[in-house]
């Protein structure tokens, strides 16, 4: 994790005979991508501030299998999924929270068919419930009146119908939520899903992430809020392409909440 953040692993908790309230599924991006690690740290700070009893799998966590499945390698997906399911079932895991909509969708909708039945929530839903329960509060912060547009991640929005939790969090920042032309059920993909993140774009007139960035910039935001590490990368690349890094920031909702709560 870097810094001085200490997080318990399931192995440590299991050895002590303890059971966490929830397993934080970090995901490949959140574990290895330098930008996504910042999202992981922000979410951990929120969990710790709310005194949530949580653990991670650590080195026992493998890729959820989403990129393999989306790119057509069902055999590899099932190998990866079954490995994870065996580990989690051995620990008796029931509740999972993750910062990645790809992991969220795969664990929630595709693991049950392979023997992995869990209550899976996305971090925007989890943070929203922590605020509603009064386990964290938003004091301070510097987002009052700021124009923030929210980019719907495909696997969070259209695939799973999670539209309100992220927006409610932005509104709790006292920020001005401005919607893009294509949003909610008509949301436009950032261009990374379906394992497209890991290949060069095909021939065409314009990359998808550039089209989406142009939609975002048309809303004249100061911040583009994302809730997915892949979306974050694609929108950040789009902002760099438009040379707008000095005026528009791309941030995950967990980062906004952590900063607003002075964590």
Buried (B, 14 or more C-beta within 10 A) or exposed (E): EEEEEEBBBBBEBBEEEEBBEBBBBBBBBBBEBEBBBBBBBBBBBBBBBBEBEBBBBBEBBBBBBBBBBBBEBEEBBBBBBBBBBEBBEEBEBBBBBBBBBBBBBBBBEBBEEBEBEBEBBBBBBBBBBBBEEEBBEBEEBEBEEBBBBBBBBBBBBBBBEBBEBBBBBBEBBEBBBBEBEBBBEEBBBBBBBBBBBEEEEEEEEEBBBBBBBBBBBEBEBBBBBBBBBBBBBBBBBBBEEBEBEEEBBBBBBBBBBBBBBEB
